[in-house]
Amino acid sequence: MSIRSSSGNSVYKMNLNEYMVTLDKPLGIRFALSLDGKIFVHALKKGGNADRSRIIMVGDTLKKASDSSSSSSTTDSLIPINDFGDTM
């Protein structure tokens, strides 16, 4: 999907299968490990920060993570999560 800005020439490409979300703690997410080693959202606490974001859904896969309390909050500080071993 491409979106053209109102200024005319700029085109933004969106991958609708991936998104970035910033949440306050506590997240209100219970993660689980799939048989293939991927980390996914197993449950959301009703009324929790993740649930209220209306973006995260049960079954979503965690691809990257960062700690917002770190000195840099840019996408450069995101850590790729390929399987469970990457989270340790």
DRENZABA-330725 format. One record per residue (C-alpha): chain; residue in three letters; x, y negated, z negated; residue number from 1. Coordinates in pm, whole numbers, plus 32768, in hexadecimal, padded with zeros to 4 digits. Example, Ala and Ser with C-alpha at 12.3 -4.5 7.8 and 13.67 -1.06 7.14 Angstrom:
  numi  dodren     u     v     w  vexlo
     A     ALA  84CE  81C2  7CF4      1
     A     SER  8557  806A  7D36      2
END
This chain:
  numi  dodren     u     v     w  vexlo
     A     MET  8000  8000  8000      1
     A     SER  8080  7EA5  8054      2
     A     ILE  7FFC  7D5D  7FD3      3
     A     ARG  803C  7C16  8085      4
     A     SER  805D  7AE1  7FAD      5
     A     SER  7F8F  79AD  7FEE      6
     A     SER  80CD  78F1  804F      7
     A     GLY  80D4  79BA  8190      8
     A     ASN  8215  7A79  81D1      9
     A     SER  8258  7B37  808D     10
     A     VAL  81F4  7CA5  8085     11
     A     TYR  81EB  7D66  7F3E     12
     A     LYS  81F0  7EE2  7F47     13
     A     MET  8141  7F98  7E2E     14
     A     ASN  816D  8101  7DCA     15
     A     LEU  801D  8156  7D32     16
     A     ASN  80AD  8292  7C99     17
     A     GLU  819D  81D7  7BB3     18
     A     TYR  816D  80B2  7ACC     19
     A     MET  8220  8004  79AF     20
     A     VAL  8171  7FC4  7866     21
     A     THR  81ED  7F07  7735     22
     A     LEU  8143  7F68  75F0     23
     A     ASP  815E  7EF3  7489     24
     A     LYS  81AC  7FF7  7381     25
     A     PRO  8109  80D5  7314     26
     A     LEU  80CC  8154  7474     27
     A     GLY  7FB0  8240  7422     28
     A     ILE  8031  8346  7516     29
     A     ARG  806E  84B8  74DA     30
     A     PHE  8164  8541  75D7     31
     A     ALA  818D  86AF  7637     32
     A     LEU  8282  877C  76FF     33
     A     SER  820D  882A  783D     34
     A     LEU  828E  897E  78AA     35
     A     ASP  836F  88D7  79AD     36
     A     GLY  8414  87F9  78A4     37
     A     LYS  835A  86B6  78EE     38
     A     ILE  82D4  85DC  77D6     39
     A     PHE  8168  857A  77FD     40
     A     VAL  8057  84C8  773C     41
     A     HIS  7F9A  85D4  767B     42
     A     ALA  7EAF  84F1  75B9     43
     A     LEU  7E60  8384  7571     44
     A     LYS  7DF0  8308  741D     45
     A     LYS  7C99  826F  744A     46
     A     GLY  7CBA  80F7  7421     47
     A     GLY  7E37  810D  7419     48
     A     ASN  7F1D  8029  74DF     49
     A     ALA  7F3D  811A  7604     50
     A     ASP  7DC6  8158  7610     51
     A     ARG  7D7B  7FE3  7606     52
     A     SER  7E6E  7FA5  7726     53
     A     ARG  7D76  805D  7809     54
     A     ILE  7EA0  80BE  78E5     55
     A     ILE  7F34  81F5  7847     56
     A     MET  7E6B  8334  786E     57
     A     VAL  7E84  8496  77E9     58
     A     GLY  7F57  855F  78DE     59
     A     ASP  803B  843E  7940     60
     A     THR  81AC  849D  7958     61
     A     LEU  82B9  83D4  78A6     62
     A     LYS  83BF  8372  79A7     63
     A     LYS  8489  8262  78F5     64
     A     ALA  8492  81D0  7798     65
     A     SER  8537  80BB  76D6     66
     A     ASP  8530  802E  7578     67
     A     SER  849A  7ED1  757C     68
     A     SER  8562  7E7A  7446     69
     A     SER  86A3  7E93  7514     70
     A     SER  874D  7D4D  7578     71
     A     SER  86E2  7D6B  76E4     72
     A     SER  857B  7DA6  774C     73
     A     THR  85B8  7DB1  78C2     74
     A     THR  8580  7EDC  79A4     75
     A     ASP  86FC  7F09  79A6     76
     A     SER  86E4  7F8A  7840     77
     A     LEU  85F1  80A1  78A0     78
     A     ILE  8673  8201  786F     79
     A     PRO  8608  8301  7979     80
     A     ILE  8555  8430  78E5     81
     A     ASN  857B  855E  79CB     82
     A     ASP  853A  866D  78C9     83
     A     PHE  8527  86A5  7754     84
     A     GLY  86A2  86A4  772C     85
     A     ASP  86AF  8536  7795     86
     A     THR  85EB  84CD  7661     87
     A     MET  86E8  8548  7563     88
END
